[in-house]
């Protein structure tokens, strides 16, 4: 993933915002008469800034984890769809090869009964082949669903664990 040089760095922007808040609280505290009020204001401002930093870090970490999870999910889906497409191509080629082999056998039949027997045999074999191919595609689709949803499930479990901790 490339980064645009013109895009501001979020960490740098957050740190600048925190420094600005520090300066503002210093200016506010220096304008207040007496000593206890400025110290109280400073403590409140520092606590607010500390809380804001923690919230920023938490949000940034969550965004990074989500980005990683999405990248993993898309990569798994891409690989799985490629596998499915390759299986479909292999199956189509095998089916085409069987049809041409059947056509050659029927062309070489010497009697009508032999041709009917070849046709019956071919129909049975094709039905079995299609059933096998359908099972294979179902298994591949189930694997795709499991592999694709895996990173999302893991991210959800981590988030739930953090929330419950």
Residue pairs with C-beta under 8 A, 6 or more apart in sequence:
10 60
11 60
14 53
14 56
18 49
18 52
18 53
21 45
21 48
21 49
21 52
22 45
22 49
24 45
25 41
25 42
25 45
25 46
25 49
26 42
28 38
28 41
28 45
29 38
29 39
29 41
29 42
29 45
30 38
32 38
32 41
62 159
65 155
65 158
66 155
69 151
69 152
69 154
69 155
72 151
73 148
73 149
73 151
73 152
76 147
76 148
76 150
76 151
77 144
77 148
79 147
80 140
80 143
80 144
80 147
80 148
81 144
83 140
83 144
84 137
84 140
84 141
84 144
87 136
87 137
87 140
88 137
91 133
91 136
91 137
94 129
95 126
95 129
98 122
98 125
98 126
98 129
102 118
102 122
105 118
105 122
106 115
106 118
106 119
109 115
109 118
